[in-house]
Amino acid sequence: MRILIGAVGRLKPGPERDLAEDYVSRARKLARQAGILNIDMIELAESAAATASPPKDDEALRLLAALPADA
C-alpha cells in the first residue's frame, strides 16, 4: 500500500514547510513497520479562477488527475 497526500497550495520555505517535511519523514519510518511502502506528498498551485466555484472544481479535477492510475 502507498499513501499520497495531495494539497492545494504551496508551502513557502520556512517553519511550516519544515514541519510538514518532518511529519512526512516520521510517517515514512513508521509506515514501513505497518507494511506501507511509501508516503508521498504533492502540492498543486491554487486555481486562478475569479469566483469560488470554478477554482474548487478546477482544483478537485487536478487532484484527481494527480492520482496514480491504480489508486
C-alpha positions as CSV (number, residue, x, y, z in Angstrom):
1,M,0.0,0.0,0.0
2,R,1.1,3.6,-0.7
3,I,-0.2,6.8,0.7
4,L,-0.4,10.0,-1.3
5,I,-1.1,13.3,0.4
6,G,-2.4,15.9,-2.1
7,A,-2.6,19.5,-1.2
8,V,-3.8,22.6,-3.0
9,G,-1.4,25.5,-2.4
10,R,2.3,25.5,-2.0
11,L,4.1,25.9,1.3
12,K,6.8,28.6,1.3
13,P,10.2,27.8,2.7
14,G,10.1,28.3,6.5
15,P,8.8,26.6,9.6
16,E,5.6,25.3,8.1
17,R,7.4,23.6,5.3
18,D,10.0,22.2,7.7
19,L,7.2,20.8,9.9
20,A,5.3,19.2,7.0
21,E,8.5,17.6,5.8
22,D,9.4,16.4,9.3
23,Y,5.9,14.8,9.7
24,V,6.2,13.0,6.3
25,S,9.7,11.8,7.2
26,R,8.4,10.4,10.5
27,A,5.4,8.8,8.9
28,R,7.6,7.1,6.3
29,K,9.6,5.5,9.0
30,L,6.5,4.3,10.9
31,A,4.8,3.2,7.7
32,R,7.4,0.6,6.8
33,Q,6.6,-1.2,10.1
34,A,2.9,-1.2,9.1
35,G,3.6,-2.5,5.6
36,I,3.0,0.8,3.8
37,L,5.6,1.0,1.0
38,N,5.7,4.8,0.6
39,I,4.2,8.1,1.6
40,D,4.4,10.9,-1.0
41,M,3.2,14.5,-0.8
42,I,2.2,16.6,-3.8
43,E,1.4,20.2,-3.9
44,L,-0.7,21.8,-6.6
45,A,-0.9,25.5,-7.3
46,E,-4.1,27.2,-6.3
47,S,-6.6,27.9,-9.1
48,A,-6.5,31.4,-10.6
49,A,-10.3,31.5,-11.3
50,A,-12.1,34.6,-10.2
51,T,-15.1,33.1,-8.4
52,A,-15.4,30.5,-5.7
53,S,-17.0,27.5,-7.5
54,P,-14.7,27.2,-10.6
55,P,-11.5,27.2,-8.5
56,K,-12.8,24.4,-6.3
57,D,-13.9,22.4,-9.4
58,D,-10.5,23.0,-11.1
59,E,-8.5,22.1,-8.0
60,A,-10.6,18.9,-7.5
61,L,-10.0,17.8,-11.1
62,R,-6.3,18.5,-10.8
63,L,-6.1,16.5,-7.5
64,L,-7.9,13.6,-9.2
65,A,-5.6,13.8,-12.2
66,A,-2.5,13.6,-9.9
67,L,-3.6,10.2,-8.5
68,P,-1.9,7.2,-9.9
69,A,-4.0,5.1,-12.3
70,D,-4.2,2.2,-9.8
71,A,-5.4,4.4,-6.9
